[in-house]
Amino acid sequence: MRTFSTIAAIALLSLARVGVAAESEFQITPRIGQGELTIDRFEGLNEDLRETETYGLGISFGVLTPIGVVFEVGGDSQGRFELVDEDNDFSLSQRYIAVGYQIPLGDGWQLTPKVGRARWKLRSDNSLLDFNSSDNDEMRGYEYVYEATIARKISRVVTLGLNYRQGDFEFGRARAVAFVVQFGI
């Protein structure tokens, strides 16, 4: 996966360098939000854990081309964390590469749908999920993720918006809604 990340970073930097002359924009987008994890292993056993609310953080780096195409790499993590019951903590982390199209809606508003490929890891403290593997507290894989962001440019550099992200994974489904602040350079 390191090779994949290295190639993606080189591609983004190359696009950013070429894009400087063509009026492209390099974007840094941190996010914070709330989501939901649906874990199929808990179906019929523990409905409180099967569909549980999560909180998450993430960041992405992208290039917006002059024709509106967005290339992006990023990472995020969402999880269930309880102060009282430490046995029920688990988290989903993802590193991804995505492509999308930024659609201007007028008056500074924009809609950006994207599709990406994520490398994910579902981790459980204290073997909550019991994955039947040699490393009993985590599960890994690759899946496609889909997202859409509605945002409004508030200055030449800063754009504020809401992002919806969803992926269907081997263990179930993850959804998240996040507040994003996009810095365009």
C-alpha positions as CSV (number, residue, x, y, z in Angstrom):
1,M,0.0,0.0,0.0
2,R,3.0,2.3,0.5
3,T,3.7,2.1,-3.2
4,F,0.0,3.1,-3.9
5,S,0.3,6.1,-1.5
6,T,3.7,7.2,-3.0
7,I,2.3,7.0,-6.6
8,A,-0.8,9.0,-5.6
9,A,1.3,11.7,-3.9
10,I,3.6,12.0,-6.9
11,A,0.6,12.2,-9.3
12,L,-1.0,14.9,-7.2
13,L,2.2,16.9,-6.9
14,S,2.7,16.6,-10.7
15,L,-0.8,17.8,-11.3
16,A,-0.4,20.7,-8.9
17,R,2.9,21.7,-10.6
18,V,1.4,21.5,-14.1
19,G,-1.8,23.2,-12.8
20,V,0.0,26.3,-11.5
21,A,0.4,27.5,-15.1
22,A,-3.1,26.4,-16.1
23,E,-4.9,28.1,-13.1
24,S,-5.5,24.8,-11.1
25,E,-6.1,24.9,-7.4
26,F,-4.4,22.8,-4.7
27,Q,-6.9,22.1,-1.9
28,I,-6.5,21.1,1.7
29,T,-9.7,20.0,3.3
30,P,-10.0,19.0,7.0
31,R,-13.3,17.6,8.2
32,I,-15.0,16.8,11.5
33,G,-18.4,15.0,11.8
34,Q,-20.7,12.4,13.0
35,G,-21.6,9.1,11.4
36,E,-23.0,5.6,11.7
37,L,-21.4,2.2,11.4
38,T,-23.6,-0.8,10.7
39,I,-21.7,-4.0,11.6
40,D,-23.5,-7.1,10.3
41,R,-21.8,-9.4,12.9
42,F,-24.0,-7.9,15.6
43,E,-27.3,-8.5,13.8
44,G,-29.6,-10.4,16.2
45,L,-27.0,-10.3,19.0
46,N,-26.6,-6.7,20.0
47,E,-28.7,-4.1,18.2
48,D,-27.1,-1.2,20.1
49,L,-23.7,-2.1,18.5
50,R,-25.1,-3.2,15.1
51,E,-26.1,0.4,14.2
52,T,-24.1,2.8,16.3
53,E,-23.3,6.4,16.1
54,T,-19.7,7.4,15.6
55,Y,-17.6,10.6,15.6
56,G,-14.8,11.2,13.1
57,L,-12.0,13.4,11.8
58,G,-10.2,13.5,8.5
59,I,-8.2,15.4,6.0
60,S,-7.7,15.3,2.2
61,F,-5.3,16.9,-0.3
62,G,-6.5,17.5,-3.8
63,V,-6.1,19.3,-7.1
64,L,-8.9,21.1,-8.9
65,T,-8.2,21.2,-12.6
66,P,-9.4,24.1,-14.8
67,I,-12.1,22.0,-16.2
68,G,-13.6,21.1,-12.8
69,V,-12.2,17.6,-12.3
70,V,-10.9,17.0,-8.7
71,F,-8.2,14.5,-7.9
72,E,-7.9,13.8,-4.1
73,V,-6.0,11.6,-1.6
74,G,-6.9,11.6,2.0
75,G,-7.6,9.8,5.2
76,D,-10.2,9.7,7.9
77,S,-11.2,7.8,11.0
78,Q,-14.5,7.3,12.7
79,G,-15.3,5.3,15.8
80,R,-17.4,4.6,18.8
81,F,-15.6,5.7,22.0
82,E,-17.2,5.4,25.4
83,L,-15.6,6.6,28.6
84,V,-17.5,4.3,30.9
85,D,-17.5,1.0,28.9
86,E,-14.1,0.6,27.3
87,D,-14.9,-2.9,26.1
88,N,-17.2,-1.5,23.4
89,D,-14.7,0.8,21.6
90,F,-14.0,0.3,17.9
91,S,-13.0,2.4,15.0
92,L,-12.9,2.5,11.2
93,S,-9.9,4.2,9.5
94,Q,-9.5,4.8,5.8
95,R,-6.9,6.0,3.4
96,Y,-8.3,6.7,0.0
97,I,-7.8,8.2,-3.5
98,A,-10.8,9.8,-5.2
99,V,-11.9,11.6,-8.4
100,G,-14.8,13.9,-8.7
101,Y,-16.3,16.9,-10.5
102,Q,-16.9,20.3,-9.0
103,I,-20.2,21.8,-10.3
104,P,-20.6,25.5,-9.8
105,L,-24.1,26.4,-8.7
106,G,-23.9,30.2,-8.7
107,D,-23.3,32.8,-6.0
108,G,-20.3,30.9,-4.7
109,W,-22.1,27.6,-4.2
110,Q,-20.7,24.4,-5.5
111,L,-21.6,20.7,-5.5
112,T,-18.8,18.1,-5.8
113,P,-19.7,14.4,-6.2
114,K,-16.8,12.0,-5.9
115,V,-16.0,8.3,-6.1
116,G,-12.9,6.7,-4.5
117,R,-11.1,3.6,-3.6
118,A,-10.3,3.2,0.1
119,R,-8.0,1.0,2.0
120,W,-9.8,0.5,5.3
121,K,-9.2,-1.1,8.7
122,L,-11.9,-1.9,11.3
123,R,-10.3,-2.2,14.7
124,S,-11.8,-3.4,18.0
125,D,-10.4,-3.0,21.5
126,N,-10.5,-6.2,23.6
127,S,-11.5,-8.4,20.6
128,L,-15.0,-7.1,20.6
129,L,-15.6,-8.3,17.0
130,D,-13.7,-11.6,17.1
131,F,-12.6,-11.7,13.5
132,N,-11.3,-15.3,13.5
133,S,-7.9,-14.4,12.3
134,S,-4.4,-14.5,13.7
135,D,-4.7,-10.8,14.5
136,N,-8.1,-11.0,16.3
137,D,-8.7,-7.3,16.9
138,E,-8.8,-5.9,13.3
139,M,-10.1,-6.5,9.9
140,R,-8.8,-4.9,6.7
141,G,-9.8,-4.6,3.0
142,Y,-10.4,-2.4,0.0
143,E,-13.7,-0.9,-1.1
144,Y,-15.2,1.9,-3.1
145,V,-16.6,4.9,-1.3
146,Y,-19.0,7.6,-2.6
147,E,-19.3,11.1,-1.4
148,A,-20.8,14.5,-2.2
149,T,-20.0,17.9,-0.8
150,I,-22.2,21.0,-1.0
151,A,-20.2,24.1,-0.1
152,R,-20.0,27.9,-0.5
153,K,-16.9,29.9,-1.2
154,I,-16.6,32.6,1.5
155,S,-13.3,34.1,0.4
156,R,-10.8,33.6,-2.4
157,V,-9.1,31.0,-0.2
158,V,-11.7,29.5,2.1
159,T,-14.8,27.4,1.3
160,L,-17.2,26.0,4.0
161,G,-19.5,23.1,3.4
162,L,-21.1,19.8,4.4
163,N,-19.9,16.4,3.2
164,Y,-21.8,13.1,3.0
165,R,-19.7,10.0,2.6
166,Q,-20.8,6.3,2.4
167,G,-19.2,3.0,1.8
168,D,-20.4,-0.6,1.8
169,F,-17.7,-2.8,3.4
170,E,-17.1,-6.5,4.1
171,F,-18.3,-6.0,7.7
172,G,-21.4,-3.8,6.9
173,R,-21.8,-0.1,6.0
174,A,-20.3,3.2,7.1
175,R,-21.9,6.6,6.6
176,A,-20.7,10.0,7.8
177,V,-21.8,13.7,7.6
178,A,-19.0,16.2,8.2
179,F,-18.4,19.9,8.3
180,V,-15.6,20.7,5.9
181,V,-13.3,23.8,5.6
182,Q,-11.5,23.8,2.3
183,F,-8.4,25.9,1.8
184,G,-7.6,26.5,-1.9
185,I,-4.2,27.7,-2.9
